[in-house]
């Protein structure tokens, strides 16, 4: 008898969302951190900086993979995409962060539900000499899972979750160190 490897067990490279949709259920330890920012390059930069500050306030050590550096890259890419591809003049974008027991969730909400991301591995890769088009490859490489969904006719949400992979060093209650 020939044994088959289930499709879920085969590695196909970066995590590609199977179906676009809203983020899966998530139970944060604290209320989500939310901030609205202007749809500008300054707003995208502030999103990254404020994300790092929030992770510091949750006592997530810099040595844990879900540290400011990894989550900040995900936030930077999603915020840059919101500013570049999801911008409607005069309307802001929103960044939400949540700390779960074993992961950090990032959600970026922009005002262009008609412009959905192209998932890496599904669309053709950018040309070698191209200076853009690789942001979602970074998100897929760093995130355990990611995706997007349209919740209403005015906004879309692009989300990513980064696992701690070292949560034994974290206090189960933010603000208290082990």
Protein Blocks (a to p, Z undefined) as FASTA:
>chain_A
ZZdddfklpcgbjaddfbgcdddddddfbdcddddddddfklmmmmmmmmmmmmmmnopa
fkbmklmklmmmmmmmmmmmmmmmmccehiacdddddddfkbccdddddfbfklccddeh
kaccddfklcghklmmmmmmmpmbdcdddfbfkbccddddddfklmkmpcfbghiaZZ
